[in-house]
């Protein structure tokens, strides 16, 4: 699960960077949406880790806060391209 969480987190940034390198806003938007999906997947793994007892509630809440804050910023970026 740790490996998958790391992959999600890396994928968020990597998709944003890859999208920036594309030639059109449509392609950029596509990669931002992929990034958003990875971010939501990460949120799922945080919740699952908490429910399985791998993360305590306080640490899970801290991680979820950062994940949701990032999701909010990414949502704003996606909306700005529409």
N, C-alpha and C positions, 0 to 999 in steps of 0.2 A: 504494500500500500504506500509506503514511503516513496518508493521509486516512481509509482504512478503520480503521486502528488507533485513530485519534483518535475516530472515530465509536463504536467499541466501548467505549472508555474513558468517553466521555461518556454513552453509553447505560446503562452500569452504574449510575452515580449517578442519572441521570434516572429510571430505572425504580424505584429505591428510593424516591425522592422522590414519584413518582406513586403508587406503592403505598401510601405513608403517608397520602396524601390520600383513599384509598378508604374506603368505609363498612364493609367487612367484612374479617375475617381471611382469608377465602378469596380475595378480590380482591388483598389485600396479598401473600399467598403467591404468587399468579399472577405479579405483577410482580417479586417477588424471584426467581422461577424464570427469568423473562425476563432479569433482570439477570445471573444466574448463567450463562446461555447466552452472553451478550455477553462475559462475563469469560473463558469458555473459548475463545471465538472469538479474543479478544485473545491468549491463550496460543498459539494456532495461528499467528497472524501473527508473533509474536515468534520462534517456532521456524523458520518459513518464512524470515523475514528473515535469521536466522543462517545457515541452510542456503544461501541465495542469496548470502551474503557481504555483505549490507547492514549487518549488525550483527556486531561482533566477539564472540567467545565470552564474554568477561567482562561486557560490557554486556548481552548477551542473558541471561546468568545472573542479573544484577542485576534486570533487568525481570521475569524469570520468578519470582524470589523474591518480589517485591512482588505479582505476580499471584496466586501460590499462597497467600500470606499473606492476601490479600483474599478469595480463594475459601474459605479456611478459616473466616474470620469470617462470611462470608455463609452458608456451610453451617450454622454454629451458629445464626444468626438464623432460617434456614428451618426447621431442626429444632425450634426453640423454639415455632414456631407450629403444629406438628403435634400 
